Amino acid sequence: MINKNRFHDICQLVDQLRQAYPTLEHLSLLGNQACPYRIISTDQISSGLNTYTQYFLDEEYRRYRHLLIFRIPTLKFLDSREITLNERRIAMQLGDILYSIAETKKYNARIRDKK
């Protein structure tokens, strides 16, 4: 568990984890900027979180899971949830496309920060 740290570059983090722990099976990154999982407070739920916003957050988290499953194939649990066969199948189909998306987001964020 490396929850609530200051990891923000998912691509670099994945590469370092693969190198340092080649048989990694359990990983939790909750509370890091690199992990798009958002814990929603009861105030946000009662105020009516926009359906589109919730869908976007859920989809972003699914892409994150698929990326990590593909890049660290030894994982069995991610963020306290078991990796399903369906998740693994989708991750293998999408492959490095997800990694490219993550790299593009990182590049765009750097450009935006320089402005």
Secondary structure, 3 states (H helix, E strand, C coil): CCCCCCCCCHHHHHHHHHHHCCCCCEECCCCCCCCCCCCCCHHHHHCCCCHHHHHHHHHHHHHHHHHHHHHCCCCCEECCEECCHHHHHHHHHHCHHHHHHHHHHHHHHHHHHHC
